[in-house]
Amino acid sequence: MLMQAVSQVHLDLDGAWPRDVFCDGEYLDCREWGAQLRYSTTRGLVCDFFQHVQSRLAPFTLYGSGDYHYLTALWLRRIDEPFTLVSFDNHPDWDIRPPHWCCGTWLNRAFELPNLKRAVVWGCGNFELNWPNRLFANHKALRADRLRVWPWRERISKSAQEIWPGMSRENWRERFAEFAAGMKGEKIYVTVDIDCLGRDHSFTNWENGLFSSEDIAWALGELRSHAEMLGGDLCGAYSPIRYARFKQSIEGTLDHPKLEKIGQAEAAQRNRRALGIIWPALTGRNQHHAGADQDHARP
């Protein structure tokens, strides 16, 4: 179980969120690590980073761009009892190819943890589920039912729909309510990458999904009403990209999509509104983060 005096921490790697984003909780300045950990990193660096921050982590972690989502596999190391991982993400992050520590491969690092029973990903809507990209999924975990995905049917091919029935915007809440009810008495950890939200709800370094902020808050409420939430995290806000190594830069540049340009003020406003709606539902705290405009934080 995750037991910590401070229940939430803002771990700042890249300036994706303002320093004063919380009314309470701890701010941890890790920007000197940002370029080294962006998109992917080495096994040595990820070990050094975890040793650096481990003693100051909290059950609920806010951190930067989705390029750092693989750090969730580090946060999960602190859980010492069987649990289910619930992920809201536009990408399955299941790729078995190198890099070993990378935002697109991190579920494989999570499956190395003995206490992780299964991972369930909601909201995938990207090319990874289509042929031939699904060849690189973690099929061992899929066959063992340790990995389940609930993609948007309209975003995947007909052949992918035969493998994963998925969901539509008309029936997804019904499907999710059934899932949450089936988690009664279970212990869970929830990770939210806000690229699972539609473009009107978030601006990220990756392609956007179809959820609204209110959808995710509702889903978190469903989970809390049935399961015991051990902790959670939220990432995905846009930040300018900086790399520390040539190989990392080449891989990351080739993998990232070309995004529509948007003003920084508008991007920040969308993401802070999403945070103001999702974060209280994730942490179970009925308060908004510091500096949030109440008009923008309101559903």
MARFIDO-238772 format. One line per field, with one value per residue (C-alpha): x, y, z; residue in three letters. Coordinates in steps of 0.001 Angstrom, whole numbers, plus 500000, padded with zeros to 6 digits. Layout:
u = [X	...]
v = [Y	...]
w = [Z	...]
type = [ALA	...]
end
This chain:
u = [500000	501165	501484	502899	502550	502092	499312	500197	503339	503974	507123	508305	510460	509676	507554	504409	502433	502910	504816	501821	499384	498449	496844	498680	501007	504731	506590	509626	511912	513431	513941	517642	516514	514031	516145	517821	514480	512471	510762	513300	516286	518937	518581	521307	519689	516235	517752	519608	516476	514350	516916	516884	513099	511950	511866	509772	507113	503441	500407	499248	501747	501333	504126	504876	504467	503290	506893	507555	504624	506995	507847	504525	506315	508582	505682	504162	507261	506094	502938	503508	500190	498321	496582	495093	496397	493742	495078	493276	495403	495089	498017	498387	502125	502648	505405	507921	510678	513474	514035	513624	512604	510366	506927	505646	506964	506371	503558	506146	508146	504982	504355	507751	506347	505133	502177	500602	497711	496536	496447	493343	493713	490683	490432	493024	492406	495733	497393	499059	495973	495828	497775	500759	501576	499752	502418	504584	502055	502792	500910	502089	500269	497215	496989	497356	494595	497019	496450	493063	492317	489097	489623	487304	485767	485623	489377	490483	490246	487618	490203	491156	487479	487277	490043	488947	485189	485916	483391	481588	480759	477173	477904	481226	479756	477662	480749	482819	480154	480114	483912	483971	481296	483428	486291	484323	486729	489806	492820	493675	496144	494995	497140	495723	497514	495487	496146	493129	491051	489702	491583	489099	489978	493778	496857	499665	502824	500869	497672	494427	491703	487946	487180	486114	487489	484048	484088	487286	486019	482843	484866	487082	483979	482733	486030	486111	482596	483637	487406	490083	492342	495914	497210	497360	499066	498341	500612	500389	500430	502362	505899	508681	510902	514569	516761	520114	521400	521650	520027	517197	516677	516518	514066	511863	511761	510783	508066	506353	503483	503456	500983	498775	500204	498414	499175	500818	498161	495323	497142	497770	494143	492819	495173	494544	490803	491241	493390	490845	488161	490146	492601	490011	488247	491546	492747	489332	489889	487081	489238	490716	494396	495911	495556	492737	490131	486860	485054	487460	487462	483689	482330]
v = [500000	503541	505357	508893	511994	514114	512723	514497	515727	517859	516396	519043	517678	520094	523037	521450	522645	525913	525585	526838	524371	522883	524500	521928	519033	519128	520631	518653	520433	517797	519933	519061	515519	516559	516330	513113	511362	512800	510121	507420	506871	504363	501758	503458	506882	505630	503846	507000	509104	506751	506803	510617	510998	507826	509189	512222	510483	510481	508307	510821	512267	515048	515203	516498	515595	512150	511675	510782	508384	505447	506822	505379	502017	503493	504836	501332	499817	501168	499040	495965	494139	492716	495387	496223	499088	501169	503465	506178	506733	507310	504903	501340	501800	498059	497996	495213	496780	498929	501328	499379	502499	504532	506132	503664	500532	501166	498664	495933	497335	497342	493670	492857	493788	490736	492526	493724	491382	493027	496299	497660	500521	502656	505054	503805	505276	505175	503157	500662	498417	498209	495854	495558	497691	495354	492739	494601	494413	492390	489301	487239	489573	489680	485874	485578	488188	490393	493112	494293	497243	499126	501158	503492	501429	504390	504863	501303	499077	496385	493657	495278	495444	491658	491285	494079	494764	498160	500857	503758	507177	505959	502868	503466	504579	501430	499311	501161	500946	497155	497079	499230	497099	494038	495661	495577	495017	495166	497390	499644	502260	504729	506567	509303	510609	513598	512777	510490	513686	515325	518246	520721	519425	519140	520035	517482	516333	513458	512678	513247	510783	511217	511487	514742	515854	515238	511683	510857	512432	510329	507152	507841	508251	504872	503247	504875	503657	500015	499598	500757	503296	502920	505863	507434	509867	512319	513404	514505	518305	519883	521148	522114	519141	518991	515885	515123	512361	511993	508523	509680	512744	510712	508151	510744	513030	510178	508941	512209	513405	516802	518871	521770	524980	526585	529526	528674	530552	528604	525282	526030	527055	523792	521669	523511	523196	519441	519195	521134	518610	515342	515808	516125	513021	511128	512106	512164	515728	518254	521225	522803	523424	526808	529511	527788	530124	528853	529609	527334	524658	524302	521430]
w = [500000	499272	502596	502569	504743	501595	499409	496160	494468	491400	489882	487429	484603	481804	482935	481465	484505	486462	489712	491738	490189	493607	496622	498705	498036	497382	494428	493306	490836	488552	485475	485399	484536	481847	478701	479862	480411	477514	475379	476367	478615	479598	482326	484324	484165	485102	488117	489180	488757	490851	493644	493462	493854	495613	499142	498112	496033	497022	496217	493567	491111	488590	486052	482573	478939	477851	476713	480365	480790	481217	484666	485823	485845	488544	490603	490548	492187	495543	495611	497742	497235	494223	492154	488761	486649	484889	482175	480215	477123	473389	472931	474267	475114	474618	471986	472630	470524	471962	473639	476862	478821	476522	476615	473994	475724	479406	480009	479484	482395	484494	483687	485206	488615	490564	492180	488925	488162	484960	483043	481338	478838	477980	475058	472565	469142	467385	464622	466998	467006	463210	460954	460784	463853	466248	465514	468029	470872	474004	472792	475743	478129	475843	475666	479433	479923	481840	479250	478022	475760	475115	471925	470067	467258	464907	465232	464396	461316	460781	461372	464690	465659	465273	467859	470188	470192	471663	472371	470775	472111	472486	474615	476321	479668	479836	479074	481639	484356	483890	484133	487278	488948	488194	490121	493388	496281	494017	494598	491679	490499	487827	485301	483067	479985	478864	475217	475747	475644	472516	471029	472506	475991	475922	473929	474115	472347	470773	468897	470772	471726	472109	475838	477463	480827	482311	480901	482770	486008	485726	485086	488102	490232	489026	489954	493389	494124	493692	494036	496471	494797	496014	494022	490622	488322	485538	482700	479081	479023	476170	476678	474233	473455	474480	474229	475828	473511	469735	469549	471808	469591	466364	467765	469409	466381	464052	466410	467286	465077	463437	465407	464515	465916	468850	471113	474432	476396	474768	475224	478906	479418	477948	480013	483267	482783	482224	485342	487390	486486	486512	489388	492210	490887	490749	494217	495881	497043	496501	495710	492603	492039	492829	490243	488359	486966	488375	485132	483285	485970	485823	483670]
type = [MET	LEU	MET	GLN	ALA	VAL	SER	GLN	VAL	HIS	LEU	ASP	LEU	ASP	GLY	ALA	TRP	PRO	ARG	ASP	VAL	PHE	CYS	ASP	GLY	GLU	TYR	LEU	ASP	CYS	ARG	GLU	TRP	GLY	ALA	GLN	LEU	ARG	TYR	SER	THR	THR	ARG	GLY	LEU	VAL	CYS	ASP	PHE	PHE	GLN	HIS	VAL	GLN	SER	ARG	LEU	ALA	PRO	PHE	THR	LEU	TYR	GLY	SER	GLY	ASP	TYR	HIS	TYR	LEU	THR	ALA	LEU	TRP	LEU	ARG	ARG	ILE	ASP	GLU	PRO	PHE	THR	LEU	VAL	SER	PHE	ASP	ASN	HIS	PRO	ASP	TRP	ASP	ILE	ARG	PRO	PRO	HIS	TRP	CYS	CYS	GLY	THR	TRP	LEU	ASN	ARG	ALA	PHE	GLU	LEU	PRO	ASN	LEU	LYS	ARG	ALA	VAL	VAL	TRP	GLY	CYS	GLY	ASN	PHE	GLU	LEU	ASN	TRP	PRO	ASN	ARG	LEU	PHE	ALA	ASN	HIS	LYS	ALA	LEU	ARG	ALA	ASP	ARG	LEU	ARG	VAL	TRP	PRO	TRP	ARG	GLU	ARG	ILE	SER	LYS	SER	ALA	GLN	GLU	ILE	TRP	PRO	GLY	MET	SER	ARG	GLU	ASN	TRP	ARG	GLU	ARG	PHE	ALA	GLU	PHE	ALA	ALA	GLY	MET	LYS	GLY	GLU	LYS	ILE	TYR	VAL	THR	VAL	ASP	ILE	ASP	CYS	LEU	GLY	ARG	ASP	HIS	SER	PHE	THR	ASN	TRP	GLU	ASN	GLY	LEU	PHE	SER	SER	GLU	ASP	ILE	ALA	TRP	ALA	LEU	GLY	GLU	LEU	ARG	SER	HIS	ALA	GLU	MET	LEU	GLY	GLY	ASP	LEU	CYS	GLY	ALA	TYR	SER	PRO	ILE	ARG	TYR	ALA	ARG	PHE	LYS	GLN	SER	ILE	GLU	GLY	THR	LEU	ASP	HIS	PRO	LYS	LEU	GLU	LYS	ILE	GLY	GLN	ALA	GLU	ALA	ALA	GLN	ARG	ASN	ARG	ARG	ALA	LEU	GLY	ILE	ILE	TRP	PRO	ALA	LEU	THR	GLY	ARG	ASN	GLN	HIS	HIS	ALA	GLY	ALA	ASP	GLN	ASP	HIS	ALA	ARG	PRO]
end
